[in-house]
Structures are given as structure tokens and as C-alpha cells.
Amino acid sequence: LEEAERKRIEDLKEKERQKVTEELELWKKQQDAAEKQKRVQKEGELHQEVEQLKEKKKEKNNKTRIPNEGNSETRIKATKGRGSYSMFSENLKEEQLPAPRSTATIKINFTSRVFPTALRESRVTEEEE
């Protein structure tokens, strides 16, 4: 009788383990699918950004073309700056850095401190330090 009861309990435990394992596997698959979907969405957004940047670059190149003095051909200005080799350099405004700030000095005037203690109790040397 005890053996039958133990067998029944072990079967219940095994069924519960299988159920939890299946739920865990299903959850993992859902997480992987959600992660893949996020990756695809990010790639799509990056692709759109790259396309927008290409369009901006084309517009910028069209604006920066300068006719040559002797020829009717046009020349594109070379971009200079730290981010000129980056794919997203047009998006960043590092190429158009503002001028450095001017330096200045700040003058500080300290007011004298009057201590309410008597001179015999005062520690003038420590206070002056």
C-alpha cells in the first residue's frame, strides 16, 4: 500500500516537472521571438536612419558644391573633423564645433570675521590659518 502511494506521489511530481519544463521552454521561445523581433525592428530603424542620413548628405553635398573658377565642373568640399570617417557623422554636430570660451579671473574678497569670544579664550593663530 505504501509502495503504491509512493509511486502515485512520484508520478505526480514527474508530471509537475514536465509541465513546468514545457512552460519554461515555451517562455524561452517567446523571449527569443520577442528578442528577434526587437532586433529586426532596430535594424529597420537603423536602415531608415542610414537612408535619411544619405539623403541629408546628398542635400549637403549639393549645397557645398562650388563651381571652379575656370571650369564649369563642380568640386565637393572634403569634410574635416573627428567624425568624418563615421557613418553617422552627418547626424553628429562635432564637425561644427563652437569657438573655445574666453578665459576670465574671479576676484574674491573675504570679509573679516568678528568672534564674540574674549581674547583670552580666543585662538587667534588657529583662526587665522
Legacy VTK file of the C-alpha trace (Angstrom):
# vtk DataFile Version 3.0
C-alpha trace
ASCII
DATASET POLYDATA
POINTS 129 float
0.000 0.000 0.000
2.851 2.328 0.896
4.620 1.470 -2.360
1.514 2.370 -4.348
1.238 5.695 -2.518
4.917 6.493 -3.141
4.548 5.612 -6.805
1.490 7.866 -7.113
3.322 10.788 -5.456
6.391 10.300 -7.685
4.170 10.242 -10.769
2.531 13.492 -9.671
5.938 15.063 -9.100
7.175 13.902 -12.504
4.069 15.237 -14.261
4.524 18.581 -12.494
8.204 18.689 -13.503
7.318 18.008 -17.131
4.607 20.662 -17.049
6.972 23.269 -15.597
9.703 22.290 -18.074
7.311 22.726 -21.008
6.176 26.091 -19.672
9.803 27.167 -19.281
10.647 26.086 -22.832
7.606 27.943 -24.165
8.618 31.053 -22.225
12.190 30.830 -23.596
10.861 30.537 -27.142
8.639 33.568 -26.608
11.588 35.548 -25.235
13.752 34.557 -28.219
10.982 35.518 -30.636
10.495 38.867 -28.905
14.260 39.490 -28.963
14.452 38.640 -32.663
11.540 40.959 -33.352
13.275 43.773 -31.435
16.478 43.166 -33.394
14.619 43.251 -36.690
12.838 46.422 -35.639
16.131 48.061 -34.602
17.744 47.034 -37.878
14.802 48.558 -39.739
15.126 51.775 -37.756
18.875 51.882 -38.404
18.263 51.298 -42.087
15.784 54.188 -42.135
18.260 56.414 -40.302
21.002 55.497 -42.764
18.692 56.317 -45.651
17.819 59.659 -44.072
21.486 60.393 -43.494
22.283 59.543 -47.107
19.577 61.932 -48.242
20.896 64.653 -45.936
24.417 64.025 -47.202
23.239 64.348 -50.793
21.487 67.607 -49.942
24.560 68.819 -48.060
26.822 67.871 -50.946
24.571 69.696 -53.357
24.749 72.793 -51.155
28.525 72.610 -50.670
29.412 72.322 -54.349
31.455 75.267 -55.501
31.961 75.996 -59.195
35.596 76.052 -60.251
36.815 79.451 -61.449
37.999 78.338 -64.892
35.852 75.254 -65.464
32.151 74.565 -65.335
32.811 71.390 -63.329
31.949 71.309 -59.679
34.038 70.142 -56.761
32.771 68.708 -53.487
34.322 70.049 -50.299
36.053 67.412 -48.183
34.613 67.071 -44.725
37.045 67.651 -41.919
36.746 66.764 -38.294
36.915 63.967 -35.852
33.737 62.238 -37.059
34.370 62.490 -40.794
35.056 58.762 -41.104
31.986 57.747 -39.164
28.910 56.515 -40.959
26.749 58.775 -38.789
28.982 61.849 -38.856
26.306 63.910 -40.571
23.971 63.275 -37.676
26.532 64.456 -35.128
27.457 68.123 -34.995
31.046 67.530 -33.965
32.232 68.934 -37.276
30.812 72.347 -36.408
32.414 72.916 -33.023
31.867 76.301 -31.376
34.800 78.578 -30.592
36.533 78.000 -27.248
35.273 80.040 -24.338
37.221 83.095 -23.297
39.112 82.894 -20.015
38.425 85.146 -17.073
39.508 85.539 -13.480
37.238 85.806 -10.497
38.224 88.171 -7.715
37.207 87.102 -4.216
37.094 89.427 -1.233
36.701 87.874 2.196
35.063 89.814 4.982
36.759 89.959 8.326
35.257 87.693 10.936
34.438 89.070 14.330
34.456 86.481 17.067
32.202 87.016 20.096
34.647 85.257 22.433
37.006 87.110 24.655
40.606 87.456 23.503
41.923 85.308 26.327
39.680 82.421 25.211
40.253 83.002 21.502
42.602 81.002 19.380
43.746 83.725 17.032
46.516 81.727 15.372
44.239 78.805 14.568
41.523 81.124 13.246
43.969 82.977 11.002
45.146 79.692 9.492
LINES 1 130
129 0 1 2 3 4 5 6 7 8 9 10 11 12 13 14 15 16 17 18 19 20 21 22 23 24 25 26 27 28 29 30 31 32 33 34 35 36 37 38 39 40 41 42 43 44 45 46 47 48 49 50 51 52 53 54 55 56 57 58 59 60 61 62 63 64 65 66 67 68 69 70 71 72 73 74 75 76 77 78 79 80 81 82 83 84 85 86 87 88 89 90 91 92 93 94 95 96 97 98 99 100 101 102 103 104 105 106 107 108 109 110 111 112 113 114 115 116 117 118 119 120 121 122 123 124 125 126 127 128
